[in-house]
Amino acid sequence: MPKIVDRRLMQDTILDAAMRTFARKGYHAATIGDVALEAGLGKGTIYLYFKSKEAMTEAMADRHFTALSERWMDDGECATLDDFLGSLKSLADIPAEHARFIPVFFEIFGPSFASQAFAARVESFFDRLGRHFAARIAGLQDKGEIAPHHDSASLGRALAAMLDGLILHRGLFAISAKRQKAMIVEVMRLFENGLRPKQASPS
C-alpha cells in the first residue's frame, strides 16, 4: 500500500529546513540540494513540492504573513483601553528567536520588494492590520475609553507602522530584551496619555 503523505506537513517540513539552511549559509549561496540535505529528503522530493528556490521563497512569504495575521489579528475583544494597550505590548515584545529571524527575512525577501506584486502583498497585510486596529479604536471610542477627536483609520494605520518599526529594530540592531521592554513601556505610556479622554475640570 503506498505511503500517504500529508502535503501541507511536508511543505512545512521543507520550508523549515530551508529557513535553517538560508540562515546558516545565506540565501544566495544555499542550493536546493542543501535544503534537501537539511530536510533529510532527496532533491527529487523537494522538486515535487517546489519547482525552484524562488517558489520556495514565495511560499515562505505566504506562510509568514498568514501566521502574522493569525497572531496579530486574533487578539479577542478589547473592552478597555488597558486591554488594547496590553495586546499591543504583547505583540511588540517578540522573543529572541523571532528577532534573530528578521535579518534572515530581509536577506531572503529583500530583493522581492522590487516586485510590485510582492510589495503589494506586504502593503495589503499592513493595511489589514491598520483596519483591525482602527476597528478596535472606534469601538473603544464608542465606550468612552478613547477620546473621540482621534481619527481611528489614520491612527490604526500609524499603529501598524509603529509596531512594525519596534519589531524590526529589535532584530536588525540586536536591541536587548531589557531595552526593548523599556521602549515598549514608554511608548504605551505615551499612547495612554494621548488616547485616554481628559477628565473634565471641576467647576
MDTraj code that builds the backbone (N, CA, C; nanometers):
import mdtraj as md
import numpy as np

residues = "MET PRO LYS ILE VAL ASP ARG ARG LEU MET GLN ASP THR ILE LEU ASP ALA ALA MET ARG THR PHE ALA ARG LYS GLY TYR HIS ALA ALA THR ILE GLY ASP VAL ALA LEU GLU ALA GLY LEU GLY LYS GLY THR ILE TYR LEU TYR PHE LYS SER LYS GLU ALA MET THR GLU ALA MET ALA ASP ARG HIS PHE THR ALA LEU SER GLU ARG TRP MET ASP ASP GLY GLU CYS ALA THR LEU ASP ASP PHE LEU GLY SER LEU LYS SER LEU ALA ASP ILE PRO ALA GLU HIS ALA ARG PHE ILE PRO VAL PHE PHE GLU ILE PHE GLY PRO SER PHE ALA SER GLN ALA PHE ALA ALA ARG VAL GLU SER PHE PHE ASP ARG LEU GLY ARG HIS PHE ALA ALA ARG ILE ALA GLY LEU GLN ASP LYS GLY GLU ILE ALA PRO HIS HIS ASP SER ALA SER LEU GLY ARG ALA LEU ALA ALA MET LEU ASP GLY LEU ILE LEU HIS ARG GLY LEU PHE ALA ILE SER ALA LYS ARG GLN LYS ALA MET ILE VAL GLU VAL MET ARG LEU PHE GLU ASN GLY LEU ARG PRO LYS GLN ALA SER PRO SER".split()
xyz = np.array([
    [0.0854, -0.1195, 0.0000],
    [0.0000, 0.0000, 0.0000],
    [0.0888, 0.1243, 0.0000],
    [0.0667, 0.2187, -0.0905],
    [0.1526, 0.3376, -0.0954],
    [0.1403, 0.4216, 0.0311],
    [0.2535, 0.4841, 0.0667],
    [0.2563, 0.5692, 0.1854],
    [0.1781, 0.6980, 0.1586],
    [0.0901, 0.7326, 0.2513],
    [0.0115, 0.8551, 0.2385],
    [0.0895, 0.9701, 0.3021],
    [0.1135, 1.0749, 0.2247],
    [0.1915, 1.1889, 0.2720],
    [0.0995, 1.3095, 0.2869],
    [0.1060, 1.3742, 0.4029],
    [0.0321, 1.4985, 0.4254],
    [0.1070, 1.6099, 0.3527],
    [0.0499, 1.6591, 0.2435],
    [0.1205, 1.7560, 0.1591],
    [0.1550, 1.8833, 0.2360],
    [0.0616, 1.9332, 0.3142],
    [0.0869, 2.0567, 0.3895],
    [0.1987, 2.0352, 0.4911],
    [0.1972, 1.9208, 0.5586],
    [0.3012, 1.8916, 0.6569],
    [0.4372, 1.8809, 0.5898],
    [0.4424, 1.8158, 0.4739],
    [0.5693, 1.8026, 0.4024],
    [0.6197, 1.9388, 0.3553],
    [0.5293, 2.0230, 0.3067],
    [0.5699, 2.1575, 0.2657],
    [0.6286, 2.2349, 0.3833],
    [0.5643, 2.2250, 0.4991],
    [0.6142, 2.2945, 0.6173],
    [0.7507, 2.2408, 0.6584],
    [0.7690, 2.1095, 0.6489],
    [0.8980, 2.0486, 0.6820],
    [1.0076, 2.1026, 0.5910],
    [0.9771, 2.1118, 0.4629],
    [1.0750, 2.1627, 0.3668],
    [1.1037, 2.3106, 0.3909],
    [1.0005, 2.3893, 0.4165],
    [1.0204, 2.5329, 0.4401],
    [1.0985, 2.5578, 0.5679],
    [1.0732, 2.4787, 0.6715],
    [1.1504, 2.4923, 0.7955],
    [1.2977, 2.4611, 0.7700],
    [1.3224, 2.3563, 0.6929],
    [1.4604, 2.3205, 0.6593],
    [1.5252, 2.4298, 0.5753],
    [1.4480, 2.4885, 0.4848],
    [1.5006, 2.5968, 0.4017],
    [1.5380, 2.7178, 0.4860],
    [1.4554, 2.7507, 0.5838],
    [1.4857, 2.8648, 0.6706],
    [1.6160, 2.8411, 0.7453],
    [1.6348, 2.7211, 0.7989],
    [1.7592, 2.6906, 0.8718],
    [1.8791, 2.6976, 0.7771],
    [1.8604, 2.6481, 0.6579],
    [1.9687, 2.6485, 0.5594],
    [2.0048, 2.7903, 0.5178],
    [1.9040, 2.8715, 0.4900],
    [1.9291, 3.0097, 0.4487],
    [1.9952, 3.0894, 0.5613],
    [1.9536, 3.0631, 0.6853],
    [2.0125, 3.1338, 0.7996],
    [2.1594, 3.0960, 0.8165],
    [2.1909, 2.9709, 0.7877],
    [2.3283, 2.9224, 0.8082],
    [2.4211, 2.9584, 0.6921],
    [2.3740, 2.9414, 0.5695],
    [2.4604, 2.9569, 0.4527],
    [2.4387, 3.0876, 0.3772],
    [2.3258, 3.1530, 0.4050],
    [2.2891, 3.2691, 0.3249],
    [2.1988, 3.2260, 0.2115],
    [2.1025, 3.3085, 0.1809],
    [2.0016, 3.2705, 0.0812],
    [2.0636, 3.2453, -0.0558],
    [2.1513, 3.3342, -0.0996],
    [2.2044, 3.3250, -0.2351],
    [2.3030, 3.2094, -0.2507],
    [2.3738, 3.1749, -0.1432],
    [2.4707, 3.0649, -0.1510],
    [2.4045, 2.9285, -0.1380],
    [2.2897, 2.9239, -0.0733],
    [2.2225, 2.7957, -0.0494],
    [2.1615, 2.7414, -0.1786],
    [2.1609, 2.6086, -0.1889],
    [2.1040, 2.5425, -0.3061],
    [1.9875, 2.4525, -0.2642],
    [1.9119, 2.4076, -0.3624],
    [1.8048, 2.3118, -0.3352],
    [1.8635, 2.1856, -0.2722],
    [1.9833, 2.1468, -0.3179],
    [2.0499, 2.0308, -0.2595],
    [2.0792, 2.0497, -0.1119],
    [2.1200, 2.1703, -0.0736],
    [2.1451, 2.1995, 0.0684],
    [2.0168, 2.1863, 0.1494],
    [1.9077, 2.2358, 0.0947],
    [1.7783, 2.2264, 0.1633],
    [1.7368, 2.0805, 0.1775],
    [1.7555, 2.0035, 0.0710],
    [1.7202, 1.8614, 0.0754],
    [1.8006, 1.7889, 0.1824],
    [1.9298, 1.8191, 0.1905],
    [2.0153, 1.7565, 0.2916],
    [1.9686, 1.7926, 0.4317],
    [1.9354, 1.9181, 0.4533],
    [1.8879, 1.9638, 0.5843],
    [1.7557, 1.8972, 0.6208],
    [1.6703, 1.8770, 0.5219],
    [1.5388, 1.8170, 0.5466],
    [1.5441, 1.6652, 0.5544],
    [1.6581, 1.6066, 0.5148],
    [1.6678, 1.4610, 0.5128],
    [1.5869, 1.3994, 0.4000],
    [1.5776, 1.4718, 0.2888],
    [1.4987, 1.4267, 0.1745],
    [1.5843, 1.4290, 0.0484],
    [1.5384, 1.3617, -0.0537],
    [1.6054, 1.3675, -0.1819],
    [1.5680, 1.4937, -0.2571],
    [1.6568, 1.5387, -0.3460],
    [1.6270, 1.6589, -0.4244],
    [1.4988, 1.6416, -0.5052],
    [1.4774, 1.5203, -0.5548],
    [1.3569, 1.4949, -0.6329],
    [1.2304, 1.5187, -0.5537],
    [1.2354, 1.4842, -0.4242],
    [1.1189, 1.5069, -0.3376],
    [1.0935, 1.6557, -0.3203],
    [1.2010, 1.7325, -0.3042],
    [1.1865, 1.8778, -0.2906],
    [1.1162, 1.9349, -0.4135],
    [1.1590, 1.8891, -0.5315],
    [1.1025, 1.9432, -0.6556],
    [0.9570, 1.9018, -0.6773],
    [0.9124, 1.7985, -0.6086],
    [0.7706, 1.7629, -0.6158],
    [0.6827, 1.8707, -0.5522],
    [0.7413, 1.9436, -0.4571],
    [0.6647, 2.0438, -0.3817],
    [0.6980, 2.1867, -0.4239],
    [0.8227, 2.2096, -0.4633],
    [0.8655, 2.3441, -0.5028],
    [0.9532, 2.3328, -0.6270],
    [0.9144, 2.4013, -0.7325],
    [0.9846, 2.3905, -0.8598],
    [1.1165, 2.4667, -0.8611],
    [1.1338, 2.5593, -0.7681],
    [1.2553, 2.6407, -0.7644],
    [1.2719, 2.7021, -0.6262],
    [1.3879, 2.7610, -0.6042],
    [1.4118, 2.8312, -0.4782],
    [1.3207, 2.9530, -0.4678],
    [1.2911, 3.0143, -0.5812],
    [1.2019, 3.1301, -0.5816],
    [1.0600, 3.0902, -0.5399],
    [1.0147, 2.9745, -0.5863],
    [0.8819, 2.9257, -0.5461],
    [0.8782, 2.8981, -0.3965],
    [0.9902, 2.8495, -0.3447],
    [1.0019, 2.8250, -0.2012],
    [0.9926, 2.9571, -0.1249],
    [1.0561, 3.0601, -0.1794],
    [1.0540, 3.1920, -0.1163],
    [0.9121, 3.2485, -0.1113],
    [0.8384, 3.2345, -0.2205],
    [0.7001, 3.2834, -0.2230],
    [0.6141, 3.2099, -0.1203],
    [0.6347, 3.0792, -0.1088],
    [0.5586, 3.0012, -0.0105],
    [0.5938, 3.0432, 0.1312],
    [0.7214, 3.0749, 0.1542],
    [0.7637, 3.1235, 0.2859],
    [0.6944, 3.2545, 0.3195],
    [0.6874, 3.3436, 0.2212],
    [0.6230, 3.4732, 0.2447],
    [0.4757, 3.4543, 0.2785],
    [0.4081, 3.3686, 0.2024],
    [0.2663, 3.3430, 0.2301],
    [0.2474, 3.2869, 0.3701],
    [0.3318, 3.1915, 0.4063],
    [0.3201, 3.1300, 0.5386],
    [0.3491, 3.2312, 0.6484],
    [0.4500, 3.3145, 0.6260],
    [0.4894, 3.4144, 0.7254],
    [0.3756, 3.5123, 0.7531],
    [0.3159, 3.5664, 0.6479],
    [0.2119, 3.6672, 0.6682],
    [0.0804, 3.6056, 0.7149],
    [0.0563, 3.4802, 0.6801],
    [-0.0608, 3.4111, 0.7345],
    [-0.0461, 3.3938, 0.8851],
    [0.0744, 3.3536, 0.9285],
    [0.0997, 3.3359, 1.0719],
    [0.0884, 3.4687, 1.1459],
    [0.1406, 3.5762, 1.0857],
    [0.1302, 3.7080, 1.1486],
    [-0.0154, 3.7510, 1.1608],
    [-0.0936, 3.7257, 1.0572],
    [-0.2356, 3.7622, 1.0615],
    [-0.3061, 3.6912, 1.1753],
    [-0.2772, 3.5622, 1.1911],
    [-0.3416, 3.4847, 1.2973],
    [-0.2998, 3.5357, 1.4347],
    [-0.1730, 3.5735, 1.4478],
    [-0.1235, 3.6184, 1.5785],
    [-0.1666, 3.7608, 1.6097],
    [-0.1594, 3.8486, 1.5129],
    [-0.1805, 3.9908, 1.5377],
    [-0.3266, 4.0326, 1.5290],
    [-0.4091, 3.9543, 1.4604],
    [-0.5477, 3.9968, 1.4403],
    [-0.6481, 3.9058, 1.5094],
    [-0.6003, 3.8174, 1.5928],
    [-0.6897, 3.7284, 1.6670],
    [-0.6655, 3.7495, 1.8160],
    [-0.6803, 3.8750, 1.8591],
    [-0.6466, 3.9115, 1.9964],
    [-0.7696, 3.9254, 2.0857],
    [-0.8851, 3.8761, 2.0393],
    [-1.0048, 3.8827, 2.1221],
    [-1.0587, 4.0245, 2.1328],
    [-1.1645, 4.0382, 2.2077],
    [-1.2277, 4.1695, 2.2226],
    [-1.1527, 4.2528, 2.3250],
    [-1.1365, 4.3807, 2.2951],
    [-1.0740, 4.4741, 2.3885],
    [-1.1841, 4.5595, 2.4507],
    [-1.2141, 4.5323, 2.5764],
    [-1.3229, 4.6039, 2.6430],
    [-1.2784, 4.7397, 2.6946],
    [-1.1474, 4.7548, 2.7185],
    [-1.0959, 4.8793, 2.7754],
    [-0.9696, 4.9217, 2.7015],
    [-0.9295, 5.0457, 2.7222],
    [-0.8040, 5.0937, 2.6655],
    [-0.6875, 5.0132, 2.7203],
    [-0.6927, 4.9776, 2.8480],
    [-0.5860, 4.8967, 2.9066],
    [-0.5730, 4.7620, 2.8355],
    [-0.6864, 4.7019, 2.8000],
    [-0.6832, 4.5757, 2.7246],
    [-0.6138, 4.5949, 2.5898],
    [-0.6480, 4.7032, 2.5228],
    [-0.5918, 4.7306, 2.3905],
    [-0.4414, 4.7537, 2.3992],
    [-0.3993, 4.8350, 2.4951],
    [-0.2566, 4.8617, 2.5118],
    [-0.1822, 4.7350, 2.5510],
    [-0.2464, 4.6509, 2.6310],
    [-0.1847, 4.5242, 2.6694],
    [-0.1613, 4.4344, 2.5494],
    [-0.2568, 4.4325, 2.4563],
    [-0.2400, 4.3500, 2.3361],
    [-0.1292, 4.4058, 2.2472],
    [-0.1196, 4.5382, 2.2361],
    [-0.0114, 4.5993, 2.1582],
    [0.1240, 4.5686, 2.2205],
    [0.1302, 4.5771, 2.3515],
    [0.2552, 4.5475, 2.4221],
    [0.2987, 4.4042, 2.3966],
    [0.2045, 4.3125, 2.4019],
    [0.2351, 4.1717, 2.3784],
    [0.2862, 4.1488, 2.2365],
    [0.2275, 4.2156, 2.1389],
    [0.2691, 4.1989, 2.0003],
    [0.4089, 4.2545, 1.9763],
    [0.4414, 4.3661, 2.0399],
    [0.5706, 4.4309, 2.0177],
    [0.6849, 4.3587, 2.0873],
    [0.6548, 4.2852, 2.1925],
    [0.7588, 4.2209, 2.2738],
    [0.7868, 4.0808, 2.2196],
    [0.8578, 4.0740, 2.1068],
    [0.8824, 3.9445, 2.0431],
    [0.9984, 3.8722, 2.1117],
    [0.9961, 3.7394, 2.1135],
    [1.1048, 3.6631, 2.1749],
    [1.2325, 3.6700, 2.0920],
    [1.3442, 3.6348, 2.1539],
    [1.4748, 3.6460, 2.0887],
    [1.4832, 3.5628, 1.9616],
    [1.4218, 3.4424, 1.9619],
    [1.4324, 3.3580, 1.8425],
    [1.3611, 3.4196, 1.7231],
    [1.2549, 3.4956, 1.7482],
    [1.1873, 3.5656, 1.6386],
    [1.2720, 3.6835, 1.5909],
    [1.3358, 3.7519, 1.6844],
    [1.4201, 3.8660, 1.6483],
    [1.5368, 3.8219, 1.5602],
    [1.5926, 3.7041, 1.5881],
    [1.7059, 3.6556, 1.5089],
    [1.6659, 3.6229, 1.3652],
    [1.5375, 3.5996, 1.3425],
    [1.4898, 3.5673, 1.2081],
    [1.4817, 3.6910, 1.1188],
    [1.4715, 3.8090, 1.1773],
    [1.4451, 3.9301, 1.0989],
    [1.5543, 3.9592, 0.9955],
    [1.6855, 3.9556, 1.0320],
    [1.7867, 3.9770, 0.9277],
    [1.7792, 3.8724, 0.8166],
    [1.7474, 3.7481, 0.8530],
    [1.7322, 3.6425, 0.7522],
    [1.6150, 3.6751, 0.6599],
    [1.5071, 3.7253, 0.7186],
    [1.3891, 3.7637, 0.6398],
    [1.4278, 3.8624, 0.5310],
    [1.5090, 3.9621, 0.5659],
    [1.5436, 4.0640, 0.4670],
    [1.6421, 4.0121, 0.3637],
    [1.7282, 3.9183, 0.4039],
    [1.8173, 3.8591, 0.3035],
    [1.7361, 3.7785, 0.2024],
    [1.6360, 3.7057, 0.2539],
    [1.5545, 3.6222, 0.1663],
    [1.4598, 3.7061, 0.0815],
    [1.3881, 3.7966, 0.1475],
    [1.2798, 3.8673, 0.0799],
    [1.3185, 4.0056, 0.0294],
    [1.4357, 4.0560, 0.0709],
    [1.4751, 4.1906, 0.0312],
    [1.4632, 4.2164, -0.1183],
    [1.5224, 4.1297, -0.2032],
    [1.5110, 4.1535, -0.3480],
    [1.3671, 4.1492, -0.3985],
    [1.2808, 4.0773, -0.3262],
    [1.1414, 4.0636, -0.3705],
    [1.0646, 4.1948, -0.3608],
    [1.1132, 4.2891, -0.2768],
    [1.0422, 4.4155, -0.2625],
    [1.0471, 4.4977, -0.3912],
    [1.1387, 4.4618, -0.4825],
    [1.1411, 4.5284, -0.6126],
    [1.0234, 4.4850, -0.6993],
    [0.9614, 4.3744, -0.6617],
    [0.8439, 4.3256, -0.7342],
    [0.7196, 4.3965, -0.6829],
    [0.6433, 4.4558, -0.7740],
    [0.5207, 4.5255, -0.7338],
    [0.4223, 4.4300, -0.6681],
    [0.4169, 4.3060, -0.7177],
    [0.3229, 4.2085, -0.6624],
    [0.3581, 4.1752, -0.5179],
    [0.4874, 4.1570, -0.4905],
    [0.5288, 4.1237, -0.3544],
    [0.5075, 4.2430, -0.2622],
    [0.5482, 4.3625, -0.3082],
    [0.5296, 4.4826, -0.2265],
    [0.3818, 4.5046, -0.1960],
    [0.2955, 4.4769, -0.2934],
    [0.1512, 4.4927, -0.2721],
    [0.1002, 4.3929, -0.1692],
    [0.1588, 4.2720, -0.1684],
    [0.1195, 4.1703, -0.0706],
    [0.1526, 4.2172, 0.0711],
    [0.2720, 4.2739, 0.0877],
    [0.3133, 4.3231, 0.2193],
    [0.2282, 4.4434, 0.2598],
    [0.2075, 4.5353, 0.1655],
    [0.1250, 4.6533, 0.1937],
    [-0.0164, 4.6125, 0.2338],
    [-0.0702, 4.5121, 0.1663],
    [-0.2052, 4.4648, 0.1973],
    [-0.2141, 4.4127, 0.3397],
    [-0.1090, 4.3421, 0.3832],
    [-0.1090, 4.2912, 0.5206],
    [-0.1161, 4.4060, 0.6204],
    [-0.0316, 4.5079, 0.6023],
    [-0.0293, 4.6178, 0.6988],
    [-0.1547, 4.7051, 0.6891],
    [-0.2138, 4.7140, 0.5711],
    [-0.3423, 4.7842, 0.5600],
    [-0.4508, 4.7099, 0.6384],
    [-0.4508, 4.5769, 0.6282],
    [-0.5495, 4.4974, 0.7035],
    [-0.5258, 4.5105, 0.8534],
    [-0.3981, 4.5119, 0.8925],
    [-0.3666, 4.5296, 1.0341],
    [-0.4123, 4.6670, 1.0813],
    [-0.3898, 4.7694, 0.9987],
    [-0.4350, 4.9036, 1.0330],
    [-0.5857, 4.9107, 1.0500],
    [-0.6590, 4.8424, 0.9615],
    [-0.8058, 4.8408, 0.9740],
    [-0.8498, 4.7656, 1.0994],
    [-0.7760, 4.6612, 1.1340],
    [-0.8061, 4.5865, 1.2568],
    [-0.7910, 4.6773, 1.3787],
    [-0.6787, 4.7498, 1.3844],
    [-0.6573, 4.8424, 1.4960],
    [-0.7615, 4.9541, 1.4942],
    [-0.7950, 5.0025, 1.3747],
    [-0.8938, 5.1105, 1.3634],
    [-1.0286, 5.0672, 1.4199],
    [-1.0675, 4.9429, 1.3930],
    [-1.1945, 4.8927, 1.4462],
    [-1.1907, 4.8853, 1.5981],
    [-1.0761, 4.8445, 1.6519],
    [-1.0604, 4.8405, 1.7975],
    [-1.0725, 4.9813, 1.8558],
    [-1.0052, 5.0765, 1.7921],
    [-1.0058, 5.2148, 1.8409],
    [-1.1469, 5.2730, 1.8350],
    [-1.2159, 5.2528, 1.7229],
    [-1.3525, 5.3056, 1.7088],
    [-1.4456, 5.2457, 1.8140],
    [-1.4297, 5.1166, 1.8406],
    [-1.5115, 5.0523, 1.9435],
    [-1.4857, 5.1100, 2.0812],
    [-1.3586, 5.1388, 2.1093],
    [-1.3242, 5.1970, 2.2395],
    [-1.3689, 5.3430, 2.2484],
    [-1.3722, 5.4118, 2.1360],
    [-1.4269, 5.5479, 2.1362],
    [-1.5757, 5.5452, 2.1697],
    [-1.6465, 5.4478, 2.1152],
    [-1.7897, 5.4350, 2.1453],
    [-1.8140, 5.4096, 2.2939],
    [-1.7176, 5.3441, 2.3579],
    [-1.7310, 5.3129, 2.5006],
    [-1.6775, 5.4245, 2.5900],
    [-1.6236, 5.5299, 2.5281],
    [-1.5682, 5.6399, 2.6060],
    [-1.4298, 5.6118, 2.6602],
    [-1.3636, 5.5067, 2.6092],
    [-1.2299, 5.4703, 2.6567],
    [-1.1203, 5.5488, 2.5853],
    [-1.1497, 5.5934, 2.4629],
    [-1.0549, 5.6713, 2.3838],
    [-1.1237, 5.8008, 2.3423],
    [-1.0500, 5.9106, 2.3498],
    [-1.1064, 6.0420, 2.3166],
    [-1.1628, 6.0417, 2.1743],
    [-1.2770, 6.1062, 2.1539],
    [-1.3468, 6.0990, 2.0247],
    [-1.2808, 6.1760, 1.9117],
    [-1.1875, 6.2684, 1.9424],
    [-1.1326, 6.3514, 1.8352],
    [-1.0292, 6.2781, 1.7498],
    [-0.9832, 6.1613, 1.7929],
    [-0.8843, 6.0870, 1.7146],
    [-0.9495, 6.0235, 1.5917],
    [-0.8795, 6.0290, 1.4787],
    [-0.9267, 5.9625, 1.3572],
    [-0.8837, 5.8160, 1.3632],
    [-0.9791, 5.7270, 1.3784],
    [-0.9464, 5.5861, 1.4039],
    [-0.8717, 5.5217, 1.2872],
    [-0.9081, 5.5562, 1.1629],
    [-0.8432, 5.4949, 1.0467],
    [-0.6960, 5.5349, 1.0378],
    [-0.6679, 5.6640, 1.0519],
    [-0.5295, 5.7115, 1.0446],
    [-0.4476, 5.6592, 1.1615],
    [-0.5070, 5.6609, 1.2803],
    [-0.4357, 5.6147, 1.3986],
    [-0.4089, 5.4644, 1.3905],
    [-0.5060, 5.3887, 1.3405],
    [-0.4871, 5.2446, 1.3278],
    [-0.3719, 5.2099, 1.2358],
    [-0.3636, 5.2784, 1.1219],
    [-0.2539, 5.2511, 1.0274],
    [-0.1209, 5.2975, 1.0838],
    [-0.1205, 5.4078, 1.1576],
    [0.0025, 5.4545, 1.2212],
    [0.0508, 5.3543, 1.3257],
    [-0.0417, 5.2961, 1.3999],
    [-0.0045, 5.1951, 1.4991],
    [0.0572, 5.0727, 1.4323],
    [0.0036, 5.0335, 1.3177],
    [0.0600, 4.9197, 1.2443],
    [0.2042, 4.9487, 1.2041],
    [0.2303, 5.0707, 1.1561],
    [0.3655, 5.1094, 1.1163],
    [0.4581, 5.1160, 1.2373],
    [0.4086, 5.1705, 1.3485],
    [0.4891, 5.1813, 1.4697],
    [0.5274, 5.0439, 1.5228],
    [0.4316, 4.9538, 1.5253],
    [0.4567, 4.8195, 1.5751],
    [0.5611, 4.7497, 1.4887],
    [0.5487, 4.7651, 1.3581],
    [0.6457, 4.7078, 1.2654],
    [0.7851, 4.7628, 1.2933],
    [0.7950, 4.8936, 1.3162],
    [0.9245, 4.9550, 1.3434],
    [0.9891, 4.9033, 1.4704],
    [0.9120, 4.8907, 1.5766],
    [0.9659, 4.8383, 1.7022],
    [1.0215, 4.6975, 1.6838],
    [0.9476, 4.6154, 1.6112],
    [0.9891, 4.4765, 1.5916],
    [1.1121, 4.4683, 1.5013],
    [1.1132, 4.5453, 1.3931],
    [1.2276, 4.5433, 1.3023],
    [1.3550, 4.5887, 1.3722],
    [1.3471, 4.6935, 1.4509],
    [1.4663, 4.7432, 1.5200],
    [1.5189, 4.6419, 1.6208],
    [1.4287, 4.5687, 1.6839],
    [1.4708, 4.4637, 1.7785],
    [1.5615, 4.3620, 1.7099],
    [1.5254, 4.3236, 1.5870],
    [1.6033, 4.2231, 1.5162],
    [1.7211, 4.2790, 1.4393],
    [1.7020, 4.3903, 1.3698],
    [1.8074, 4.4433, 1.2839],
    [1.9239, 4.5009, 1.3623],
    [1.8961, 4.5586, 1.4794],
    [2.0012, 4.6249, 1.5561],
    [2.0324, 4.5532, 1.6870],
    [1.9850, 4.4291, 1.6991],
    [2.0145, 4.3450, 1.8161],
    [1.9861, 4.4181, 1.9472],
    [1.8726, 4.4849, 1.9540],
    [1.8324, 4.5522, 2.0777],
    [1.8028, 4.4469, 2.1837],
    [1.8555, 4.4660, 2.3019],
    [1.8381, 4.3672, 2.4086],
    [1.6922, 4.3604, 2.4523],
    [1.6563, 4.2460, 2.5108],
    [1.5187, 4.2285, 2.5587],
    [1.4847, 4.3340, 2.6634],
    [1.5808, 4.3649, 2.7506],
    [1.5573, 4.4634, 2.8564],
    [1.5291, 4.6018, 2.7977],
    [1.6105, 4.6418, 2.7000],
    [1.5914, 4.7733, 2.6388],
    [1.4607, 4.7776, 2.5592],
    [1.4297, 4.6673, 2.4908],
    [1.3054, 4.6614, 2.4140],
    [1.1843, 4.6788, 2.5043],
    [1.1846, 4.6099, 2.6176],
    [1.0728, 4.6207, 2.7119],
    [1.0581, 4.7642, 2.7622],
    [1.1728, 4.8298, 2.7912],
    [1.1683, 4.9681, 2.8398],
    [1.1109, 5.0612, 2.7326],
    [1.1498, 5.0398, 2.6079],
    [1.0971, 5.1211, 2.4978],
    [0.9464, 5.1018, 2.4832],
    [0.9027, 4.9777, 2.4938],
    [0.7599, 4.9479, 2.4801],
    [0.6802, 5.0137, 2.5919],
    [0.7329, 5.0076, 2.7143],
    [0.6647, 5.0701, 2.8282],
    [0.6451, 5.2190, 2.8029],
    [0.7501, 5.2859, 2.7533],
    [0.7407, 5.4298, 2.7300],
    [0.6424, 5.4628, 2.6174],
    [0.6441, 5.3822, 2.5116],
    [0.5507, 5.4050, 2.4008],
    [0.4066, 5.3870, 2.4472],
    [0.3822, 5.2821, 2.5262],
    [0.2460, 5.2569, 2.5739],
    [0.1992, 5.3665, 2.6698],
    [0.2915, 5.4186, 2.7480],
    [0.2573, 5.5291, 2.8380],
    [0.2201, 5.6531, 2.7561],
    [0.2961, 5.6762, 2.6494],
    [0.2672, 5.7893, 2.5609],
    [0.1287, 5.7740, 2.4982],
    [0.0993, 5.6542, 2.4505],
    [-0.0323, 5.6292, 2.3918],
    [-0.1437, 5.6476, 2.4939],
    [-0.1234, 5.5930, 2.6110],
    [-0.2276, 5.6027, 2.7138],
    [-0.2584, 5.7484, 2.7459],
    [-0.1524, 5.8274, 2.7624],
    [-0.1728, 5.9688, 2.7958],
    [-0.2404, 6.0445, 2.6816],
    [-0.2107, 6.0043, 2.5576],
    [-0.2677, 6.0751, 2.4439],
    [-0.4071, 6.0291, 2.4050],
    [-0.4380, 5.9025, 2.4331],
    [-0.5655, 5.8470, 2.3878],
    [-0.6776, 5.8582, 2.4899],
    [-0.6412, 5.8491, 2.6166],
    [-0.7463, 5.8471, 2.7187],
    [-0.8167, 5.9825, 2.7252],
    [-0.9486, 5.9836, 2.7333],
    [-1.0221, 6.1108, 2.7413],
    [-0.9794, 6.1920, 2.8633],
    [-0.9711, 6.3225, 2.8438],
    [-0.9354, 6.4100, 2.9551],
    [-1.0543, 6.4230, 3.0499],
    [-1.0245, 6.4184, 3.1774],
    [-1.1302, 6.4362, 3.2773],
    [-1.1716, 6.5830, 3.2821],
    [-1.2991, 6.6054, 3.2869],
    [-1.3486, 6.7434, 3.2946],
    [-1.3056, 6.8069, 3.4255],
    [-1.2614, 6.9314, 3.4171],
    [-1.2206, 7.0027, 3.5381],
    [-1.3436, 7.0387, 3.6208],
    [-1.3329, 7.0265, 3.7533],
    [-1.4476, 7.0621, 3.8382],
    [-1.4782, 7.2106, 3.8265],
    [-1.6052, 7.2446, 3.8195],
    [-1.6451, 7.3857, 3.8050],
    [-1.6448, 7.4529, 3.9410],
])
top = md.Topology()
chain = top.add_chain()
for i, resn in enumerate(residues, 1):
    res = top.add_residue(resn, chain, resSeq=i)
    for name in ("N", "CA", "C"):
        top.add_atom(name, md.element.get_by_symbol(name[0]), res)
traj = md.Trajectory(xyz[None], top)
